[in-house]
Amino acid sequence: MIKAIVTDIEGTTSSIDFVKDVLFPYARERLPAFIETHADRPQVQHWLHEAAREAGLVSAERQEVIDLLLRWIDEDRKATPLKALQGMIWKDGYRDGDFRGHVYPEVAGRLAEWKERGIRLYVYSSGSVAAQKLLYGHSEAGDLTPLFSGYFDTEIGNKRDAESYRRIAHALGLHSSEILFLSDVTAELDAAADAGFATTLLARAPVICPADSKHACVSDFSAISPA
């Protein structure tokens, strides 16, 4: 019996285009000025240090770290320091009404139904926990954060590593078989399945379900029936 659902964001609850065409360019344009004007904040200092450490830079100048972060954005690098700093910039954008978080039309209602049935809902995304909360807290469907019981990002581990899902199961206090993981990325689902999770692949139009999929496959949340 499924007692918890863990969902990815990009391509699963929300459009990849929203992240690629709205969030990423917004953060890239503002990142240099944000760092220059907020470099004295301990949290910003921490993540700049972590970025330099991850890149193996010793005594890096601030501009060197800025250039590194911009390169990571262009490479779509799943680096925790970058995701944390992007989240801080996006916070300003959501607050100022520059954009709202995209969610597919059926998602909010389906999440509410599952929660009403007593299924606990969680998010696992490469974006920082802060960024996840911002997207759902300022979504086109309103504030969806009350629907979720918790959030996970790459600080718990890489999304293509089975051990990450074992850590999530331990954190939830559930057997892996009691958790359903939703994603549009087969490699992530493979890792979750290796950890014992139930899995469902989201193949949203124009993508279609592969004939040889090892995972249950649906076109949207309306077709998911946790059992």
N, CA, C and O of each residue as an XYZ file, in Angstrom:
908
protein
N       0.843     -1.203      0.000
C       0.000      0.000      0.000
C       0.878      1.252      0.000
O       1.808      1.373      0.797
N       0.570      2.171     -0.898
C       1.335      3.414     -0.999
C       0.905      4.372      0.105
O      -0.266      4.735      0.214
N       1.877      4.773      0.921
C       1.608      5.707      2.019
C       2.192      7.094      1.767
O       1.832      8.060      2.439
N       3.099      7.185      0.791
C       3.713      8.477      0.476
C       4.041      8.541     -1.010
O       4.394      7.536     -1.627
N       3.922      9.723     -1.566
C       4.315      9.978     -2.950
C       5.403     11.038     -2.943
O       5.259     12.091     -2.322
N       6.492     10.746     -3.641
C       7.593     11.697     -3.808
C       7.613     12.091     -5.283
O       7.701     11.227     -6.156
N       7.534     13.379     -5.560
C       7.471     13.815     -6.951
C       8.628     14.716     -7.346
O       9.079     15.559     -6.570
N       9.090     14.520     -8.553
C      10.025     15.422     -9.220
C       9.246     16.684     -9.618
O       8.022     16.720     -9.488
N       9.940     17.706    -10.096
C       9.266     18.932    -10.531
C       9.309     19.074    -12.058
O       8.285     18.938    -12.726
N      10.502     19.348    -12.604
C      10.618     19.626    -14.038
C      10.116     18.459    -14.876
O      10.596     17.335    -14.732
N       9.145     18.727    -15.755
C       8.612     17.707    -16.633
C       7.628     16.777    -15.958
O       7.054     15.898    -16.601
N       7.427     16.969    -14.650
C       6.536     16.087    -13.881
C       5.333     16.871    -13.358
O       4.199     16.605    -13.759
N       5.569     17.818    -12.482
C       4.472     18.695    -12.040
C       4.492     20.013    -12.787
O       3.473     20.698    -12.870
N       5.639     20.370    -13.329
C       5.831     21.695    -13.918
C       6.583     21.595    -15.241
O       7.346     20.655    -15.463
N       6.364     22.560    -16.104
C       6.973     22.543    -17.429
C       8.476     22.767    -17.370
O       8.958     23.634    -16.642
N       9.209     21.978    -18.141
C      10.646     22.195    -18.276
C      10.901     23.572    -18.870
O      11.882     24.227    -18.521
N      10.021     24.015    -19.768
C      10.201     25.325    -20.406
C      10.155     26.454    -19.388
O      10.873     27.443    -19.536
N       9.318     26.326    -18.349
C       9.257     27.380    -17.333
C      10.610     27.541    -16.657
O      11.075     28.661    -16.442
N      11.235     26.430    -16.326
C      12.546     26.478    -15.669
C      13.611     26.973    -16.646
O      14.425     27.831    -16.307
N      13.598     26.421    -17.869
C      14.638     26.722    -18.856
C      14.512     28.129    -19.430
O      15.512     28.823    -19.617
N      13.281     28.544    -19.709
C      13.072     29.806    -20.428
C      12.745     30.993    -19.525
O      12.847     32.143    -19.952
N      12.352     30.720    -18.274
C      11.995     31.812    -17.359
C      12.968     31.882    -16.187
O      13.649     32.891    -16.006
N      13.037     30.811    -15.385
C      13.827     30.862    -14.162
C      15.331     30.982    -14.429
O      15.995     31.839    -13.847
N      15.865     30.134    -15.297
C      17.311     30.149    -15.537
C      17.793     31.493    -16.095
O      18.755     32.052    -15.567
N      17.153     32.034    -17.153
C      17.611     33.333    -17.663
C      17.476     34.452    -16.626
O      18.326     35.340    -16.556
N      16.420     34.411    -15.832
C      16.214     35.430    -14.802
C      17.376     35.421    -13.812
O      17.910     36.475    -13.466
N      17.768     34.222    -13.354
C      18.857     34.116    -12.389
C      20.194     34.464    -13.036
O      21.035     35.109    -12.410
N      20.395     34.046    -14.273
C      21.681     34.313    -14.929
C      21.909     35.808    -15.094
O      23.009     36.306    -14.857
N      20.874     36.513    -15.497
C      21.002     37.955    -15.720
C      21.315     38.706    -14.425
O      22.060     39.686    -14.433
N      20.746     38.243    -13.322
C      20.857     38.972    -12.059
C      21.951     38.459    -11.127
O      22.280     39.118    -10.140
N      22.517     37.296    -11.427
C      23.477     36.686    -10.497
C      24.696     37.563    -10.191
O      25.029     37.715     -9.016
N      25.379     38.148    -11.183
C      26.559     38.958    -10.841
C      26.232     40.108     -9.889
O      26.932     40.306     -8.896
N      25.184     40.860    -10.183
C      24.832     41.991     -9.321
C      24.364     41.520     -7.953
O      24.641     42.165     -6.942
N      23.650     40.390     -7.917
C      23.176     39.854     -6.639
C      24.356     39.519     -5.735
O      24.349     39.858     -4.552
N      25.362     38.859     -6.284
C      26.524     38.483     -5.477
C      27.295     39.725     -5.028
O      27.722     39.806     -3.876
N      27.472     40.675     -5.914
C      28.210     41.890     -5.561
C      27.520     42.666     -4.434
O      28.185     43.245     -3.575
N      26.187     42.674     -4.445
C      25.457     43.467     -3.449
C      25.104     42.687     -2.188
O      24.698     43.282     -1.190
N      25.256     41.346     -2.219
C      24.895     40.533     -1.055
C      26.060     39.677     -0.547
O      25.858     38.772      0.263
N      27.267     39.959     -1.019
C      28.413     39.117     -0.673
C      28.738     39.126      0.812
O      29.447     38.243      1.296
N      28.225     40.122      1.547
C      28.502     40.190      2.982
C      27.538     39.345      3.804
O      27.715     39.203      5.014
N      26.527     38.787      3.163
C      25.575     37.947      3.886
C      26.206     36.579      4.148
O      26.737     35.967      3.221
N      26.160     36.088      5.380
C      26.797     34.799      5.704
C      26.335     33.655      4.808
O      27.141     32.817      4.402
N      25.045     33.621      4.499
C      24.531     32.532      3.675
C      25.123     32.579      2.265
O      25.473     31.545      1.696
N      25.229     33.782      1.709
C      25.821     33.929      0.378
C      27.301     33.563      0.426
O      27.798     32.855     -0.450
N      28.001     34.044      1.447
C      29.415     33.694      1.617
C      29.613     32.183      1.685
O      30.544     31.639      1.093
N      28.725     31.518      2.414
C      28.829     30.066      2.550
C      28.751     29.377      1.194
O      29.573     28.513      0.888
N      27.773     29.749      0.383
C      27.584     29.059     -0.886
C      28.646     29.443     -1.907
O      28.987     28.628     -2.764
N      29.177     30.655     -1.840
C      30.301     31.020     -2.706
C      31.523     30.172     -2.356
O      32.241     29.698     -3.238
N      31.742     29.993     -1.074
C      32.857     29.149     -0.620
C      32.655     27.706     -1.086
O      33.597     27.060     -1.546
N      31.425     27.206     -0.964
C      31.147     25.827     -1.371
C      31.315     25.645     -2.876
O      31.781     24.600     -3.329
N      30.933     26.671     -3.657
C      31.108     26.593     -5.107
C      32.590     26.519     -5.461
O      33.004     25.704     -6.287
N      33.383     27.382     -4.824
C      34.826     27.377     -5.079
C      35.446     26.050     -4.666
O      36.304     25.512     -5.367
N      35.009     25.526     -3.526
C      35.545     24.250     -3.056
C      35.199     23.125     -4.010
O      36.048     22.289     -4.320
N      33.952     23.096     -4.482
C      33.524     22.042     -5.401
C      34.307     22.088     -6.710
O      34.568     21.055     -7.327
N      34.680     23.304     -7.124
C      35.426     23.455     -8.379
C      36.931     23.320     -8.180
O      37.692     23.371     -9.146
N      37.365     23.148     -6.930
C      38.783     23.004     -6.656
C      39.561     24.300     -6.759
O      40.769     24.292     -6.995
N      38.860     25.425     -6.580
C      39.523     26.728     -6.653
C      40.075     27.101     -5.277
O      39.386     26.973     -4.265
N      41.301     27.555     -5.254
C      41.948     27.947     -4.008
C      42.099     29.464     -3.993
O      42.634     30.056     -4.931
N      41.618     30.089     -2.910
C      41.694     31.556     -2.778
C      41.148     32.254     -4.030
O      41.787     33.150     -4.582
N      39.968     31.836     -4.463
C      39.382     32.390     -5.686
C      38.900     33.811     -5.469
O      38.346     34.133     -4.418
N      39.111     34.656     -6.456
C      38.546     36.001     -6.452
C      37.050     35.898     -6.684
O      36.560     34.929     -7.263
N      36.319     36.932     -6.213
C      34.865     36.903     -6.341
C      34.434     36.778     -7.799
O      33.521     36.010     -8.103
N      35.064     37.509     -8.695
C      34.685     37.455    -10.107
C      34.930     36.064    -10.681
O      34.189     35.605    -11.550
N      35.959     35.403    -10.196
C      36.251     34.051    -10.661
C      35.121     33.100    -10.285
O      34.752     32.228    -11.072
N      34.573     33.266     -9.087
C      33.462     32.418     -8.657
C      32.197     32.779     -9.423
O      31.421     31.894     -9.784
N      31.980     34.073     -9.677
C      30.825     34.489    -10.478
C      30.890     33.852    -11.865
O      29.896     33.315    -12.353
N      32.062     33.914    -12.498
C      32.221     33.314    -13.827
C      31.971     31.802    -13.776
O      31.393     31.229    -14.700
N      32.410     31.171    -12.696
C      32.178     29.736    -12.519
C      30.686     29.438    -12.451
O      30.207     28.511    -13.106
N      29.957     30.209    -11.671
C      28.522     29.986    -11.504
C      27.764     30.223    -12.805
O      26.832     29.485    -13.125
N      28.161     31.253    -13.560
C      27.523     31.502    -14.851
C      27.778     30.347    -15.814
O      26.897     29.967    -16.584
N      28.983     29.794    -15.766
C      29.285     28.642    -16.623
C      28.444     27.440    -16.214
O      27.949     26.702    -17.066
N      28.285     27.246    -14.902
C      27.450     26.144    -14.431
C      26.005     26.294    -14.889
O      25.356     25.305    -15.229
N      25.493     27.532    -14.900
C      24.133     27.761    -15.393
C      24.039     27.349    -16.855
O      23.100     26.659    -17.254
N      25.018     27.775    -17.655
C      25.009     27.451    -19.086
C      25.119     25.952    -19.327
O      24.603     25.435    -20.317
N      25.801     25.252    -18.409
C      25.972     23.800    -18.541
C      24.832     23.035    -17.889
O      24.802     21.805    -17.948
N      23.894     23.740    -17.269
C      22.809     23.116    -16.497
C      23.388     22.172    -15.455
O      22.913     21.051    -15.275
N      24.416     22.644    -14.780
C      25.099     21.855    -13.759
C      24.210     21.713    -12.519
O      23.678     22.704    -12.019
N      24.052     20.491    -12.030
C      23.227     20.242    -10.842
C      24.079     20.408     -9.588
O      24.269     19.458     -8.828
N      24.586     21.611     -9.377
C      25.468     21.892     -8.254
C      24.673     22.549     -7.129
O      23.984     23.547     -7.343
N      24.774     21.986     -5.944
C      23.999     22.497     -4.805
C      24.276     23.972     -4.515
O      23.323     24.710     -4.265
N      25.536     24.449     -4.532
C      25.762     25.884     -4.279
C      25.056     26.781     -5.292
O      24.485     27.807     -4.923
N      25.093     26.397     -6.564
C      24.417     27.176     -7.597
C      22.916     27.190     -7.354
O      22.282     28.243     -7.426
N      22.346     26.026     -7.068
C      20.904     25.945     -6.852
C      20.476     26.821     -5.673
O      19.421     27.454     -5.715
N      21.299     26.854     -4.620
C      20.970     27.660     -3.453
C      20.964     29.151     -3.796
O      20.062     29.881     -3.388
N      21.970     29.598     -4.545
C      22.051     31.011     -4.912
C      20.948     31.396     -5.898
O      20.380     32.484     -5.804
N      20.648     30.504     -6.841
C      19.542     30.760     -7.753
C      18.239     30.942     -6.971
O      17.437     31.824     -7.278
N      18.041     30.099     -5.962
C      16.824     30.186     -5.163
C      16.675     31.539     -4.492
O      15.567     32.068     -4.398
N      17.779     32.104     -4.025
C      17.728     33.425     -3.391
C      17.304     34.497     -4.393
O      16.551     35.411     -4.059
N      17.799     34.373     -5.625
C      17.446     35.343     -6.665
C      15.986     35.173     -7.079
O      15.271     36.161     -7.253
N      15.541     33.929     -7.237
C      14.155     33.679     -7.623
C      13.180     34.172     -6.560
O      12.060     34.571     -6.880
N      13.599     34.144     -5.309
C      12.741     34.633     -4.231
C      12.323     36.069     -4.499
O      11.164     36.432     -4.298
N      13.272     36.890     -4.955
C      12.960     38.278     -5.274
C      11.982     38.346     -6.437
O      11.068     39.171     -6.426
N      12.161     37.492     -7.439
C      11.284     37.500     -8.604
C       9.856     37.110     -8.268
O       8.907     37.739     -8.737
N       9.704     36.081     -7.460
C       8.354     35.688     -7.028
C       7.718     36.796     -6.202
O       6.551     37.135     -6.394
N       8.504     37.363     -5.272
C       7.995     38.417     -4.391
C       7.527     39.632     -5.187
O       6.508     40.245     -4.867
N       8.289     39.971     -6.234
C       7.970     41.150     -7.031
C       6.921     40.880     -8.102
O       6.515     41.795     -8.818
N       6.479     39.630     -8.216
C       5.459     39.289     -9.208
C       5.980     39.228    -10.627
O       5.210     39.366    -11.577
N       7.294     39.022    -10.784
C       7.868     38.938    -12.127
C       7.429     37.667    -12.842
O       7.425     37.626    -14.073
N       7.060     36.634    -12.100
C       6.569     35.376    -12.664
C       5.880     34.597    -11.553
O       6.021     34.913    -10.372
N       5.129     33.567    -11.956
C       4.513     32.640    -11.008
C       4.920     31.227    -11.411
O       5.195     30.958    -12.580
N       4.953     30.326    -10.424
C       5.400     28.971    -10.693
C       4.416     28.209    -11.567
O       3.225     28.151    -11.260
N       4.906     27.629    -12.645
C       4.023     26.851    -13.517
C       3.753     25.470    -12.928
O       4.670     24.795    -12.459
N       2.496     25.060    -12.956
C       2.120     23.673    -12.671
C       1.116     23.248    -13.737
O       0.297     24.049    -14.188
N       1.189     21.992    -14.131
C       0.238     21.499    -15.127
C      -1.184     21.539    -14.558
O      -1.368     21.426    -13.346
N      -2.197     21.700    -15.434
C      -3.567     21.972    -14.982
C      -4.150     20.973    -13.984
O      -4.899     21.365    -13.089
N      -3.817     19.680    -14.127
C      -4.444     18.661    -13.279
C      -3.699     18.410    -11.974
O      -4.191     17.696    -11.100
N      -2.511     19.000    -11.843
C      -1.629     18.643    -10.730
C      -2.197     19.039     -9.372
O      -2.262     18.212     -8.462
N      -2.605     20.286     -9.229
C      -3.055     20.772     -7.916
C      -4.229     19.946     -7.388
O      -4.243     19.550     -6.222
N      -5.202     19.692     -8.244
C      -6.374     18.930     -7.818
C      -6.033     17.506     -7.436
O      -6.578     16.967     -6.473
N      -5.124     16.890     -8.197
C      -4.738     15.505     -7.917
C      -3.956     15.417     -6.612
O      -4.174     14.504     -5.816
N      -3.046     16.364     -6.389
C      -2.299     16.381     -5.133
C      -3.249     16.523     -3.950
O      -3.085     15.853     -2.930
N      -4.237     17.395     -4.090
C      -5.204     17.611     -3.012
C      -6.005     16.341     -2.735
O      -6.296     16.031     -1.579
N      -6.360     15.605     -3.789
C      -7.104     14.347     -3.633
C      -6.273     13.334     -2.853
O      -6.770     12.685     -1.933
N      -5.007     13.207     -3.227
C      -4.139     12.233     -2.549
C      -3.946     12.600     -1.081
O      -3.964     11.730     -0.210
N      -3.766     13.863     -0.816
C      -3.600     14.289      0.573
C      -4.874     14.003      1.370
O      -4.815     13.574      2.522
N      -6.011     14.243      0.747
C      -7.302     13.981      1.402
C      -7.436     12.493      1.742
O      -8.087     12.134      2.723
N      -6.823     11.638      0.935
C      -6.861     10.185      1.174
C      -5.853      9.743      2.227
O      -5.785      8.564      2.574
N      -5.074     10.689      2.730
C      -4.109     10.356      3.770
C      -2.728      9.981      3.263
O      -1.887      9.506      4.027
N      -2.494     10.192      1.979
C      -1.179      9.927      1.405
C      -0.285     11.142      1.640
O      -0.658     12.267      1.307
N       0.889     10.914      2.212
C       1.824     12.011      2.460
C       2.548     12.369      1.162
O       2.942     11.490      0.396
N       2.716     13.656      0.929
C       3.300     14.141     -0.318
C       4.635     14.835     -0.061
O       4.773     15.631      0.868
N       5.618     14.512     -0.909
C       6.957     15.081     -0.775
C       7.487     15.464     -2.157
O       7.004     14.980     -3.180
N       8.484     16.338     -2.162
C       9.137     16.758     -3.393
C      10.604     16.331     -3.336
O      11.248     16.439     -2.293
N      11.129     15.844     -4.466
C      12.561     15.567     -4.584
C      13.004     16.131     -5.923
O      12.653     15.600     -6.977
N      13.775     17.210     -5.878
C      14.188     17.892     -7.099
C      15.637     18.320     -6.982
O      16.159     18.475     -5.878
N      16.291     18.512     -8.127
C      17.660     19.012     -8.123
C      17.709     20.481     -7.729
O      18.758     20.973     -7.313
N      16.586     21.191     -7.852
C      16.505     22.556     -7.359
C      16.509     22.558     -5.843
O      16.059     21.596     -5.221
N      17.012     23.626     -5.239
C      17.100     23.686     -3.784
C      15.724     23.609     -3.144
O      14.717     23.929     -3.775
N      15.689     23.184     -1.891
C      14.426     23.140     -1.146
C      13.776     24.521     -1.132
O      12.561     24.638     -1.287
N      14.580     25.562     -0.947
C      14.034     26.924     -0.937
C      13.363     27.246     -2.262
O      12.289     27.846     -2.283
N      13.991     26.851     -3.380
C      13.411     27.114     -4.697
C      12.132     26.303     -4.909
O      11.182     26.790     -5.522
N      12.105     25.072     -4.405
C      10.898     24.247     -4.511
C       9.717     24.915     -3.806
O       8.612     24.992     -4.343
N       9.982     25.395     -2.590
C       8.918     26.043     -1.807
C       8.433     27.318     -2.486
O       7.245     27.637     -2.432
N       9.340     28.043     -3.123
C       8.944     29.259     -3.826
C       8.034     28.935     -5.008
O       7.008     29.586     -5.206
N       8.418     27.918     -5.795
C       7.609     27.566     -6.971
C       6.198     27.159     -6.560
O       5.216     27.633     -7.132
N       6.101     26.275     -5.559
C       4.774     25.814     -5.140
C       4.037     26.857     -4.308
O       2.807     26.900     -4.312
N       4.777     27.690     -3.601
C       4.134     28.723     -2.784
C       3.586     29.871     -3.597
O       2.680     30.575     -3.151
N       4.138     30.072     -4.811
C       3.693     31.147     -5.688
C       3.282     30.572     -7.040
O       3.609     31.138     -8.083
N       2.573     29.458     -7.024
C       2.212     28.790     -8.276
C       1.004     29.445     -8.924
O       0.277     30.217     -8.300
N       0.814     29.118    -10.181
C      -0.354     29.613    -10.916
C      -1.650     29.090    -10.318
O      -2.716     29.659    -10.552
N      -1.566     28.003     -9.544
C      -2.751     27.426     -8.897
C      -2.887     27.892     -7.449
O      -3.720     27.377     -6.703
N      -2.070     28.865     -7.052
C      -2.112     29.352     -5.678
C      -1.021     28.726     -4.828
O      -0.091     28.111     -5.350
N      -1.138     28.883     -3.528
C      -0.146     28.342     -2.606
C      -0.408     26.857     -2.379
O      -1.390     26.477     -1.741
N       0.491     26.017     -2.915
C       0.332     24.567     -2.804
C       1.169     23.974     -1.677
O       1.114     22.767     -1.439
N       1.943     24.806     -0.977
C       2.840     24.260      0.047
C       2.112     23.526      1.174
O       2.688     22.594      1.736
N       0.863     23.896      1.540
C       0.190     23.126      2.596
C      -0.060     21.659      2.229
O      -0.344     20.837      3.101
N       0.047     21.336      0.939
C      -0.195     19.956      0.510
C       0.997     19.043      0.801
O       0.846     17.825      0.891
N       2.177     19.638      0.947
C       3.395     18.833      1.074
C       3.841     18.681      2.517
O       3.737     19.601      3.328
N       4.343     17.482      2.812
C       4.859     17.184      4.153
C       6.358     17.404      4.264
O       6.893     17.436      5.372
N       7.055     17.558      3.124
C       8.491     17.770      3.176
C       9.097     17.871      1.798
O       8.440     17.615      0.789
N      10.377     18.252      1.771
C      11.094     18.510      0.523
C      12.510     17.947      0.618
O      13.117     17.937      1.689
N      13.030     17.475     -0.532
C      14.389     16.968     -0.605
C      15.063     17.549     -1.841
O      14.431     17.714     -2.884
N      16.355     17.857     -1.714
C      17.132     18.293     -2.869
C      18.420     17.483     -2.922
O      18.520     16.437     -2.282
N      19.396     17.951     -3.673
C      20.606     17.150     -3.879
C      21.478     17.053     -2.631
O      22.478     16.335     -2.642
N      21.127     17.752     -1.564
C      21.878     17.568     -0.324
C      21.656     16.164      0.243
O      22.472     15.675      1.023
N      20.560     15.518     -0.144
C      20.325     14.141      0.319
C      21.012     13.148     -0.603
O      21.139     11.971     -0.269
N      21.459     13.623     -1.774
C      22.155     12.754     -2.712
C      21.718     12.971     -4.151
O      20.704     13.617     -4.418
N      22.494     12.426     -5.070
C      22.205     12.534     -6.493
C      20.924     11.782     -6.844
O      20.677     10.697     -6.317
N      20.121     12.345     -7.719
C      18.829     11.740     -8.055
C      18.956     10.448     -8.863
O      17.974      9.725     -9.032
N      20.148     10.156     -9.357
C      20.350      8.923    -10.124
C      21.096      7.870     -9.307
O      21.624      6.899     -9.851
N      21.128      8.081     -7.999
C      21.826      7.179     -7.080
C      20.787      6.510     -6.168
O      20.051      7.200     -5.463
N      20.725      5.201     -6.178
C      19.732      4.471     -5.380
C      19.854      4.794     -3.895
O      18.853      4.797     -3.178
N      21.066      5.063     -3.431
C      21.265      5.351     -2.017
C      20.491      6.593     -1.587
O      20.060      6.684     -0.438
N      20.312      7.552     -2.496
C      19.541      8.758     -2.176
C      18.104      8.404     -1.790
O      17.538      8.986     -0.864
N      17.533      7.464     -2.498
C      16.150      7.059     -2.239
C      16.053      6.241     -0.948
O      15.048      6.311     -0.240
N      17.085      5.476     -0.647
C      17.104      4.762      0.640
C      17.135      5.766      1.788
O      16.485      5.561      2.814
N      17.892      6.854      1.614
C      17.941      7.891      2.650
C      16.582      8.559      2.808
O      16.163      8.865      3.924
N      15.896      8.783      1.697
C      14.564      9.391      1.767
C      13.602      8.473      2.501
O      12.852      8.925      3.366
N      13.616      7.195      2.168
C      12.738      6.231      2.846
C      13.011      6.230      4.346
O      12.083      6.206      5.154
N      14.288      6.257      4.711
C      14.655      6.294      6.132
C      14.135      7.569      6.784
O      13.616      7.533      7.899
N      14.276      8.697      6.087
C      13.803      9.978      6.631
C      12.294      9.980      6.823
O      11.786     10.600      7.758
N      11.572      9.287      5.942
C      10.106      9.236      6.037
C       9.633      8.189      7.029
O       8.465      8.184      7.417
N      10.532      7.299      7.444
C      10.145      6.236      8.366
C       9.231      5.214      7.726
O       8.377      4.628      8.391
N       9.413      4.998      6.417
C       8.567      4.066      5.676
C       9.425      3.020      4.974
O      10.600      3.249      4.687
N       8.813      1.864      4.701
C       9.475      0.874      3.859
C       9.451      1.407      2.436
O       8.483      2.047      2.026
N      10.505      1.148      1.688
C      10.603      1.671      0.318
C       9.395      1.316     -0.537
O       8.967      2.120     -1.364
N       8.841      0.121     -0.348
C       7.706     -0.329     -1.159
C       6.436      0.468     -0.886
O       5.462      0.364     -1.631
N       6.446      1.265      0.184
C       5.277      2.079      0.525
C       5.356      3.481     -0.079
O       4.498      4.325      0.181
N       6.393      3.723     -0.890
C       6.610      5.045     -1.466
C       6.566      4.967     -2.987
O       7.197      4.101     -3.593
N       5.817      5.876     -3.596
C       5.738      5.986     -5.054
C       6.534      7.214     -5.493
O       6.321      8.315     -4.984
N       7.448      7.019     -6.438
C       8.243      8.127     -6.960
C       7.789      8.444     -8.379
O       7.648      7.548     -9.211
N       7.558      9.734     -8.650
C       7.105     10.211     -9.953
C       8.197     11.056    -10.597
O       8.749     11.955     -9.963
N       8.507     10.765    -11.862
C       9.526     11.544    -12.565
C       9.361     11.345    -14.068
O       8.744     10.382    -14.523
N       9.930     12.282    -14.822
C       9.957     12.133    -16.279
C      11.304     11.607    -16.757
O      11.531     11.484    -17.961
N      12.202     11.295    -15.819
C      13.561     10.855    -16.159
C      13.733      9.382    -15.798
O      13.671      9.019    -14.623
N      13.943      8.548    -16.787
C      14.033      7.105    -16.572
C      15.177      6.735    -15.634
O      15.026      5.838    -14.805
N      16.320      7.412    -15.753
C      17.472      7.075    -14.905
C      17.162      7.317    -13.431
O      17.633      6.572    -12.572
N      16.384      8.341    -13.131
C      15.982      8.597    -11.746
C      15.040      7.501    -11.258
O      15.157      7.027    -10.128
N      14.119      7.109    -12.111
C      13.172      6.049    -11.754
C      13.886      4.716    -11.563
O      13.526      3.933    -10.685
N      14.894      4.463    -12.384
C      15.684      3.236    -12.233
C      16.340      3.194    -10.853
O      16.335      2.162    -10.183
N      16.906      4.337    -10.437
C      17.569      4.403     -9.130
C      16.565      4.192     -8.006
O      16.838      3.476     -7.043
N      15.397      4.825     -8.137
C      14.360      4.666     -7.118
C      13.881      3.218     -7.051
O      13.677      2.676     -5.965
N      13.703      2.596     -8.214
C      13.266      1.198     -8.254
C      14.318      0.281     -7.627
O      13.976     -0.682     -6.941
N      15.596      0.582     -7.863
C      16.668     -0.207     -7.258
C      16.616     -0.125     -5.740
O      17.028     -1.056     -5.048
N      16.104      1.001     -5.220
C      15.967      1.178     -3.773
C      14.657      0.588     -3.244
O      14.390      0.637     -2.043
N      13.846      0.035     -4.140
C      12.611     -0.617     -3.713
C      11.354      0.214     -3.835
O      10.279     -0.238     -3.438
N      11.460      1.441     -4.384
C      10.289      2.306     -4.544
C       9.379      1.795     -5.659
O       9.842      1.156     -6.603
N       8.095      2.079     -5.542
C       7.196      1.982     -6.689
C       7.490      3.200     -7.568
O       7.863      4.251     -7.047
N       7.331      3.083     -8.868
C       7.713      4.174     -9.766
C       6.689      4.384    -10.868
O       6.024      3.446    -11.309
N       6.575      5.626    -11.304
C       5.734      5.943    -12.457
C       6.434      7.002    -13.300
O       6.873      8.035    -12.794
N       6.526      6.725    -14.583
C       7.141      7.634    -15.550
C       6.079      8.586    -16.096
O       5.011      8.149    -16.524
N       6.371      9.882    -16.081
C       5.499     10.879    -16.698
C       6.000     11.157    -18.101
O       7.122     11.630    -18.287
N       5.163     10.861    -19.094
C       5.508     11.131    -20.494
C       4.477     12.120    -21.021
O       3.491     11.733    -21.650
N       4.713     13.376    -20.762
C       3.760     14.418    -21.149
C       3.916     14.756    -22.637
O       5.028     14.787    -23.164
N       2.789     15.006    -23.299
C       2.787     15.316    -24.727
C       3.751     16.468    -25.012
O       3.818     17.431    -24.248
N       4.497     16.366    -26.116
C       4.396     15.375    -27.201
C       5.160     14.072    -26.951
O       5.177     13.197    -27.817
N       5.790     13.930    -25.783
C       6.478     12.678    -25.468
C       5.443     11.571    -25.287
O       4.352     11.819    -24.775
N       5.775     10.366    -25.699
C       4.883      9.227    -25.508
C       5.586      8.166    -24.671
O       6.814      8.143    -24.589
N       4.815      7.304    -24.059
C       5.384      6.248    -23.227
C       6.179      5.267    -24.090
O       5.667      4.780    -25.099
N       7.416      4.975    -23.708
C       8.199      4.009    -24.488
C       7.611      2.616    -24.356
O       7.134      2.226    -23.290
N       7.648      1.879    -25.439
C       7.062      0.543    -25.448
C       7.781     -0.403    -24.501
O       7.184     -1.347    -23.984
N       9.059     -0.149    -24.275
C       9.854     -1.058    -23.444
C      10.080     -0.509    -22.035
O      11.019     -0.929    -21.358
N       9.242      0.417    -21.583
C       9.435      1.031    -20.269
C       9.351     -0.010    -19.151
O       8.447     -0.845    -19.128
N      10.313      0.056    -18.225
C      10.302     -0.826    -17.051
C       9.406     -0.270    -15.958
O       9.185     -0.924    -14.938
N       8.893      0.930    -16.165
C       8.095      1.607    -15.157
C       6.682      1.840    -15.674
O       6.470      1.987    -16.877
N       5.719      1.873    -14.761
C       4.385      2.302    -15.159
C       4.528      3.672    -15.813
O       5.353      4.476    -15.380
N       3.745      3.946    -16.841
C       3.903      5.188    -17.583
C       2.552      5.833    -17.857
O       1.615      5.157    -18.282
N       2.446      7.131    -17.618
C       1.196      7.873    -17.814
C       1.511      9.202    -18.497
O       2.659      9.646    -18.536
N       0.462      9.823    -19.034
C       0.652     11.111    -19.716
C       0.425     12.292    -18.775
O       0.891     13.398    -19.052
N      -0.281     12.074    -17.670
C      -0.465     13.152    -16.681
C      -0.921     12.545    -15.357
O      -1.131     11.337    -15.255
N      -1.071     13.401    -14.347
C      -1.397     12.922    -13.000
C      -2.781     12.276    -12.915
O      -3.036     11.477    -12.014
N      -3.671     12.614    -13.844
C      -5.031     12.063    -13.790
C      -5.042     10.552    -13.927
O      -5.971      9.890    -13.464
N      -4.006      9.998    -14.565
C      -3.954      8.555    -14.822
C      -3.229      7.781    -13.725
O      -3.084      6.562    -13.820
N      -2.772      8.481    -12.682
C      -2.044      7.815    -11.598
C      -3.024      7.388    -10.517
O      -3.803      8.204    -10.024
N      -2.990      6.115    -10.146
C      -3.863      5.589     -9.102
C      -3.024      4.838     -8.074
O      -2.836      3.627     -8.192
N      -2.518      5.551     -7.063
C      -1.701      4.881     -6.050
C      -2.480      3.786     -5.353
O      -3.630      3.984     -4.961
N      -1.854      2.632     -5.198
C      -2.551      1.511     -4.546
C      -1.686      0.928     -3.448
O      -2.093     -0.023     -2.781
